[in-house]
């Protein structure tokens, strides 16, 4: 008869063993495997009750993993895409914005290390930081100031 397909709970635990997932992410990834209506919600309820699914851990994981390379705007977008509580996301963003300039300067220093020599280089450096989700005023200060900050 072969082996049985993994249960929804087993699939969820396998996903959670790789990294933290929000309930919304698990629902999206596992819904194709739900054979009986309501069985996915029941499995996720059980995992959430046991502490395997934690929005706070998801939030902390994303912030810790991404803050060294990305600005607050990109991280906020990623957190919102995971379906996390808007208030928790807002609080995390307030903390990130307080370190935004220092983080942007470090990302800039690793990539470029020296102030732009002309307008084209300046634009390139600014686009790079913008693509990482750093705010416009932060980008201007970093690129204009170079290592002076």
C-alpha positions in Angstrom: 0.0 0.0 0.0 3.0 2.4 0.4 3.3 5.0 3.0 0.6 7.5 3.9 0.9 11.1 3.0 2.0 13.3 5.9 -0.8 14.7 8.0 -1.5 18.5 7.9 0.0 18.8 11.3 3.1 16.9 10.2 3.4 19.2 7.1 3.0 22.3 9.3 5.7 21.0 11.8 8.0 20.4 8.9 7.6 23.9 7.6 8.0 25.3 11.2 11.2 23.4 11.6 12.8 25.4 8.8 11.8 28.8 10.1 9.0 30.6 11.9 5.7 30.8 9.9 2.6 32.8 10.7 -0.7 31.1 10.8 -1.7 32.9 7.5 1.4 31.6 5.8 0.7 28.0 7.0 -2.9 28.3 5.8 -1.7 29.4 2.4 0.9 26.7 2.0 -1.1 23.8 3.4 -4.6 24.6 2.0 -3.9 22.5 -1.2 -3.5 19.4 1.1 -6.7 19.9 3.1 -9.0 17.0 2.2 -11.7 17.6 4.9 -13.0 21.1 5.3 -12.0 22.5 8.7 -9.2 20.0 9.3 -6.5 22.5 8.5 -8.0 25.1 11.0 -8.2 22.4 13.6 -4.6 21.3 13.1 -3.3 24.9 13.2 -5.5 25.6 16.3 -3.8 22.7 18.1 -0.3 23.8 17.1 -1.0 27.4 18.1 -2.4 26.2 21.5 0.8 24.2 22.1 3.0 27.2 21.2 4.3 26.0 17.9 2.8 28.9 16.0 3.7 32.3 17.5 3.1 35.6 15.8 5.6 37.3 18.2 8.4 34.8 17.2 7.6 35.3 13.5 7.9 39.1 14.0 11.1 38.8 16.0 12.6 36.3 13.5 12.0 38.6 10.5 13.3 41.7 12.2 16.4 39.9 13.5 17.1 38.2 10.1 16.4 41.2 7.9 17.2 44.4 9.8 21.0 44.3 9.0 20.3 44.5 5.3 16.9 46.1 4.8 15.2 49.3 5.7 12.0 49.6 7.8 9.7 50.0 4.7 10.8 46.6 3.2 10.6 44.8 6.6 7.1 46.3 7.2 5.9 45.1 3.8 7.3 41.6 4.6 5.6 41.5 8.0 2.3 42.7 6.6 2.5 39.9 3.9 2.6 37.4 6.7 -0.7 38.6 8.1 0.7 39.7 11.5 -1.2 41.9 13.9 -1.0 45.5 12.6 -0.3 46.9 16.1 2.7 44.5 16.7 4.0 45.5 13.2 3.7 49.2 14.1 5.6 48.7 17.3 8.4 46.8 15.6 8.6 49.6 13.0 9.0 52.2 15.7 12.0 50.3 17.0 13.5 49.8 13.6 13.2 53.5 12.6 15.3 54.5 15.6 18.2 52.5 14.2 17.5 53.2 10.5 20.3 55.7 9.9 23.0 53.5 11.4 21.8 50.4 9.6 21.6 52.3 6.2 25.1 53.6 6.8 26.4 50.1 7.4 24.7 48.7 4.3 26.1 51.6 2.3 29.6 51.2 3.7 29.7 47.4 2.9 28.5 48.0 -0.7 30.3 51.2 -1.6 32.6 52.4 1.1 33.3 55.8 -0.4 31.2 58.9 -1.3 30.0 59.1 -4.9 32.4 60.9 -7.3 29.7 62.2 -9.6 25.9 62.4 -10.1 25.7 59.0 -11.8 27.4 57.3 -8.8 25.3 59.2 -6.4 22.1 58.1 -8.1 23.3 54.5 -8.2 24.0 54.5 -4.5 20.7 56.1 -3.7 18.8 53.6 -5.8 20.6 50.8 -4.1 19.6 52.0 -0.6 16.0 52.7 -1.8 15.7 49.2 -3.2 16.6 47.9 0.3 13.6 49.9 1.8 15.4 52.7 3.5 13.6 56.1 3.8 14.5 59.0 1.4 15.7 61.3 4.2 18.0 58.5 5.5 19.3 57.8 2.0 20.2 61.5 1.5 22.0 61.7 4.8 24.0 58.6 4.2 25.0 59.3 0.6 25.7 63.0 1.2 27.6 62.4 4.4 29.6 59.4 3.4 31.8 58.5 6.4 31.2 61.8 8.1 28.2 60.6 10.1 
